[in-house]
């Protein structure tokens, strides 16, 4: 289990001295100093608002409905999950900058925002560990990091929940998902993920990822963990696609 003890704010202070923090939205140096995002740029992010699907947390159009169309049509093995932002163009660019331009510092803001909004909920779950969704080893070597793992580490630091990065492994690269229907996507991903070492006593976990779209990735990961003996699987993500 991973649980860094170096104080978050102290580490951030020294990092900012050497490398001025850049805004996760505009990419410029954040002012005033000490903030994690430009005050004006926060307004460009689309935070998820109620009503939301009771299973995946996507925004839905009517409070009279309980679930989004995807969760109505497809069985979910995870208990439920929540996300911070709607996956609009602004969020899409920010996520791409993290993954492809090594802007992992942006994850400090997203982790802090998640903890401010959902921290009490996450703690009430009584989870034994945060489990980041893994990337394929070749992709990790190319990027130098797994954004979901860094995000999980930042949340774990703030909430005091251990991070178990070895509980899921990515066995193979998946074929492009865009042309596949939901059933084909899930089959594609089920072959890609497998449970690794599940520590003794770990029965309730929170999956952590950057983006939730159709739910196929979370479903495949949840199934792998449940087969390995985990009893309850929840998730937290930075971004989520729009519901209906």
N, C-alpha and C positions, 0 to 999 in steps of 0.2 A: 504494500500500500504506500501511496505517496501522500505526504502531508507536509509541505514546506512550512518552516516555523519562522523564517526571516520576516519581520514585520512588513506588511504590504506598503504602508505609507513611507517607511524609511527607504525601502528599495526604490520606490517611485521617485523620492527626493533626489537620490544620488544619480539615478538614470536621467532625470530631467536636467541635472547640471551638465552632464556630458552630451546628452542627445535631447535637445528641446522637443517636447511632445508635439506631435502633429495630430490634427483633428481627423477623426474617422470619417467625416463627411466631405470637407473641402480639401483636406490634405495639407493645409497651411499650418504654421506654428500656432499653437493654441494660446489665445490671450483672453482673459488675464491668466498669467502664469499660475500653475497649480491646478487648473481645471483639466478635465479629460476630454472636453469637446468645446468648440466655440459656442457661446450662448445662442447666437443666431442660427447655428446649424442644427441645433436640437429640433427646431421647428420643421426642418425638412424631413425628419424621420417620421414614419407612420406607425405609431405605437398601437398595438392591438387593443381594441376597445370591446366592451360588452355590447351585445350578447355574443358569446363564443360557444363553439361546439363543446359539449361536456366531455368528449373523449380526446380530441386532438388539440383543442384550443383555438381553432381557426375562427375568425369572425364570421358570423352568419347574419342573414338579413332580418330574421324575425326572432323575437324573444320567446315566441310560442313554440319554436322548434327546439329540440334538444341536441340534435346532431347535424353536422354538415352532410352534404350529399355523399362524399367519399366514405365517411364513417357509417353512414346508413347502408351503403352498398357492400362494404368490405368488413369482414370480421377483424377485430383488433386484439392482439394478444397482450399488449401493454395495458395497464390500468387506465392511465390518462396522462396527458402532458400539457405543457404551456409553452408559449413563445413570446418574445418581447416585441418584435416588429413584423409588420406586413412586408412581404418581399417585393417592394416596389423598385423603381430604377435606382433611387438613392442607395437603398440597402444593397442592391445587387452590385453596384460599383464598389461599395465599402467591403463587401465579402470578397470580391475579386482582388482588391488591393491587399487584403490580408493573405490570401492564398498564393497569389502569383507575384506580388511585389514585396513580400516579406514584411507587411505592416502588422505584425503580430501585437504591437503596442496598442492597436485599436481595441484589442480584446479586453484591455483593462477597463475601458469605458463600458463595454457591453456586459462584462461580468458585474461591475458595480451597479449598473442599471437593473440587471436581472435580480440581484440581491436586494436592492431597494424595493422593487416591485413584488417579487415572489419569494423573498427570503423566508418570511414566516410560513408560507405554504410549504416550501421545500423542507424546512425544519420539522413541520408537523408530520411529514410523511414518515419520519423515523428511519430514513434510509441508512443502510450500513456503508454504502459507498457510492461515489459518482463513477460512472463507466463511460469514458469517451468512445464514440464511434471510431473505429480504426480506419486508417487509409492503408492502401497496399504498400508494402515495404519499398517498392521501387519509386512510388510517388513520394513517400516520406523522404527518401534519399534525395530526390530531385528538389523538393521544397526545403528540406532541412528540418521540418517539424510537421506535426499534425495539429491543425488549428483547433480541432475539437478537444484534443488533450490539453493544449494551452488554456483554452477557455475553461475546461473542467478544473485545472489547477488554480486558476484565478478565483473561481467560485468556491472551491474547497478551502482556499486560504481565508476567505471572508466568513464562511459559515462553519468552518471547523469540521467539514465532512471529508473523510479520506478519499483519495482517488485511486482506483484500481485499473490501471491501464492494460494489464495483462488478462483481464477477464474476457475480452473479445479479441479475436485475431481475424485479419483479412487474408483469406487463403488464396484468392485469385483476383485478378482485375476483371471488372465486369464489362460486357459489351455496351456500346452506347444505348442509353435508355429511352431516348426521345421517340424512337419509332415503335416502342413496345407498348402493348396494352397493360393495365394494372396487373393482371394475372401473370403475364410474361415477365414483367419487371420484378415481381416478388420471387418467381422461380429463379431468375437470373441472380438475384441478391442472396437467396437462401443458400446457393452453392458457394457464395463468396465469403460468408461469415461463419465462424465457428466459435464456440466457447473455449476459452483458455483455462487457466487455473483459477478456480473459484475458491477464495479463502474460506476456511472453516468459520461458520457462523454468519456468513454473508447471505442473507435471504431476501433483502429488499434493496433495490438499486435504482438509481436515477441515470438513465442514458443521457449523454450530453452530445449535442451536435450543433453545427452552425446553421444549417438550413433544413427545414422540413417542407417537402412539397406534396407528393402523393401519399407519403407515409410508408412506402415500400421498404425503405432502409430501416426505419425504426421497427417495423414489423418483423423483418428478417432478424434483426439483432435481438429483439425481445424473444422470438422463438428459440434462438440459439441459447439464450440465457436460461429460459424456462426448462429446456431439455437438460440443462446442466444442473438443475436443482434449485435455481432461484425461484422464489415464490411470487414476488411482486415486482413489476417493472414499470417505472414512470419515465418521463423524459422532460428535458428542458432544452429549448433551442433559441438561437438568436432571432432567426427569421422563419416565417411560415407563409405559405401561399394562401391566396384568398379562398374562402369557402363560399358556399351558396345557400 
